[in-house]
């Protein structure tokens, strides 16, 4: 086998890898276009468009599964489709692997969002706090942390009120004659902690998205040098 033939083989191999890499990046670019298209309409969450983005990102990751940026984009598309548990697992894994503090903080921020909409308030608060330790000037993370803390406080107050009502019922029962057929007033019974319905969860997500522009405008005026233009959920 002469040197010329060796050279042809090498060129063919290099062409194959270059072509493969271009194909992967093509899927990523297409996924990014679908994702940005889904963001344009702020009045609703376009799950179909984000699903298309997910498909393109997965095609790219089939060839390069360890790419953190592409995995980050994939999990953003999952989050937008309300696949919150899957997205949370992805963000958690990405945050462990990332080295850059701001990039790690972005993954932790989105992990907090995913936990928040699953009503995992303690986990969401902890994720936001970890993100702020890495990126203390991030106003969006501060906003979401305050929101999660407010939700937790409201939930605690509701639980306390329910406990008080239950104690009142018990005291009333002790002062009454015991009757086998006595029925408790349903209004005085302890009710389970309120849960966020699917509709309310979507409204909550949309509220955060709609508030994003107002928050960014305030941040730009107050800290134009320190704070970059960003979304409530971090895009790569």
C-alpha positions in Angstrom: 0.0 0.0 0.0 1.7 3.2 -1.1 1.7 6.6 0.7 -0.8 8.1 -1.6 -3.4 5.4 -0.7 -2.7 6.1 3.0 -3.3 9.7 2.5 -6.7 9.0 0.7 -7.8 6.8 3.7 -6.8 9.5 6.2 -8.7 12.2 4.2 -11.8 9.9 4.0 -11.7 9.4 7.8 -11.3 13.1 8.5 -14.2 13.8 6.1 -16.3 11.3 7.8 -15.8 12.8 11.3 -16.2 16.4 9.9 -19.4 15.4 8.2 -20.7 13.6 11.3 -19.9 16.7 13.5 -21.7 19.0 11.1 -24.8 16.7 11.2 -24.8 16.8 15.0 -24.5 20.6 15.1 -27.3 20.8 12.5 -29.6 19.0 14.9 -28.6 21.3 17.7 -29.2 24.4 15.5 -32.6 23.1 14.5 -33.4 22.3 18.1 -32.5 25.8 19.1 -34.7 27.3 16.4 -37.7 25.2 17.6 -36.9 26.2 21.2 -36.8 29.9 20.4 -39.9 29.6 18.3 -41.7 28.2 21.4 -40.5 31.1 23.5 -41.9 33.8 21.2 -45.5 33.3 22.2 -45.6 34.4 25.9 -49.4 33.9 26.2 -49.1 30.1 26.3 -46.6 27.2 26.5 -46.2 25.7 23.0 -45.5 22.0 24.1 -45.5 20.8 20.4 -42.7 23.1 19.4 -40.6 22.3 22.5 -41.2 18.6 21.8 -39.7 19.1 18.3 -36.7 20.8 20.0 -36.4 17.8 22.3 -36.3 15.4 19.3 -33.5 17.4 17.6 -31.4 17.6 20.7 -31.7 13.9 21.3 -30.6 13.2 17.7 -27.4 15.2 18.4 -26.9 13.5 21.7 -27.1 10.1 20.1 -23.8 11.0 18.5 -22.3 13.0 21.4 -24.1 12.0 24.6 -21.7 13.6 27.0 -22.0 17.2 25.7 -23.2 19.2 28.7 -24.5 22.2 26.7 -26.6 20.0 24.5 -27.9 18.1 27.5 -28.7 21.4 29.1 -30.7 22.5 26.1 -32.5 19.1 26.1 -33.6 19.5 29.7 -34.8 23.0 29.0 -37.1 21.5 26.3 -38.3 18.8 28.8 -39.0 21.5 31.4 -41.1 23.5 29.0 -43.2 20.4 28.3 -43.9 19.9 32.0 -41.7 16.8 32.1 -40.5 18.1 35.4 -39.2 15.0 37.1 -37.1 14.0 34.1 -35.8 17.6 33.7 -34.9 17.8 37.4 -32.9 14.6 37.1 -31.1 16.0 34.1 -30.3 19.4 35.7 -29.0 17.7 38.8 -26.6 15.5 36.9 -25.4 18.4 34.8 -24.8 20.6 37.8 -22.6 17.9 39.3 -20.5 17.8 36.1 -20.2 21.5 35.3 -17.0 23.3 36.4 -17.8 27.0 35.5 -19.6 28.6 38.5 -22.1 30.5 36.5 -23.0 27.6 34.3 -23.4 25.4 37.4 -25.5 28.1 39.0 -27.8 28.1 35.8 -28.3 24.4 36.1 -29.1 24.6 39.8 -31.5 27.5 39.1 -33.4 25.4 36.6 -33.3 22.4 39.0 -35.0 24.7 41.6 -37.7 25.6 39.1 -38.4 22.0 38.4 -38.6 21.2 42.1 -40.8 24.2 42.7 -43.5 23.1 40.2 -43.5 19.6 41.8 -44.3 21.3 45.2 -40.9 20.2 46.5 -40.4 23.5 48.2 -37.5 22.5 50.5 -35.6 21.0 47.6 -36.3 24.1 45.4 -35.2 26.5 48.1 -32.0 24.6 48.6 -31.2 24.5 44.9 -31.8 28.3 44.6 -29.5 28.9 47.6 -26.7 26.7 46.0 -27.1 28.7 42.8 -26.8 32.0 44.6 -23.6 30.9 46.4 -22.1 30.4 43.0 -23.6 33.5 41.4 -24.7 35.9 44.1 -25.8 38.8 41.8 -28.4 36.7 39.9 -31.6 38.6 40.4 -33.8 36.0 38.8 -32.6 33.3 41.2 -33.2 35.7 44.1 -36.7 36.3 42.9 -37.5 32.6 42.6 -35.9 31.9 46.0 -38.1 34.5 47.6 -41.2 33.1 45.8 -40.5 29.6 47.0 -39.9 30.8 50.6 -43.2 32.7 50.4 -45.0 29.6 49.3 -43.5 27.5 52.1 -44.5 30.2 54.7 -48.0 30.2 53.3 -48.2 26.4 53.5 -46.9 26.4 57.1 -49.5 29.0 58.1 -52.3 26.9 56.5 -51.1 23.8 58.4 -51.0 25.8 61.7 -54.6 27.0 61.1 -55.7 23.5 60.4 -54.1 22.2 63.5 -55.9 24.9 65.5 -59.2 23.9 64.0 -58.5 20.3 64.9 -57.7 21.1 68.5 -60.9 23.2 68.8 -62.9 20.2 67.5 -61.3 17.9 70.0 -62.1 20.3 72.9 -65.7 20.6 71.8 -66.0 16.8 71.6 -64.8 16.5 75.2 -67.5 18.8 76.5 -70.3 17.0 74.7 -72.2 13.9 75.5 -70.8 11.0 73.6 -73.3 9.7 71.0 -72.7 6.8 68.7 -74.5 8.4 65.8 -72.9 11.9 66.3 -71.5 13.3 63.1 -68.8 16.0 62.9 -69.4 19.1 61.1 -67.5 18.8 57.9 -66.4 22.4 58.1 -64.6 21.7 61.3 -62.7 18.6 60.1 -59.1 18.8 59.3 -58.6 19.3 55.6 -55.5 18.1 53.7 -52.9 20.7 52.8 -53.9 22.5 49.6 -52.3 21.2 46.4 -51.5 23.0 43.2 -53.6 21.6 40.4 -52.2 21.1 36.9 -54.0 24.2 35.7 -52.6 26.3 38.6 -49.1 24.9 38.0 -49.3 26.0 34.4 -50.5 29.4 35.5 -47.7 29.6 38.0 -45.2 28.8 35.3 -46.7 31.3 33.0 -46.7 34.0 35.7 -42.9 33.5 36.2 -42.4 33.7 32.5 -44.5 36.8 32.1 -42.8 38.5 35.1 -39.5 37.9 33.5 -39.4 41.0 31.3 -40.4 43.3 34.1 -37.7 41.8 36.4 -35.1 42.2 33.7 -36.0 45.8 33.1 -35.6 46.6 36.8 -32.3 44.7 36.9 -30.9 46.6 33.9 -31.7 49.9 35.5 -30.3 49.0 38.9 -27.3 46.9 37.9 -26.7 47.5 34.2 -23.0 46.6 34.5 -23.3 43.5 36.7 -26.4 41.7 35.5 -26.7 40.3 32.0 -30.0 39.9 30.1 -31.4 36.5 31.2 -34.6 34.6 31.5 -36.4 33.3 34.6 -35.2 29.9 33.5 -31.6 29.8 32.2 -31.0 29.2 28.5 -27.6 28.1 27.4 
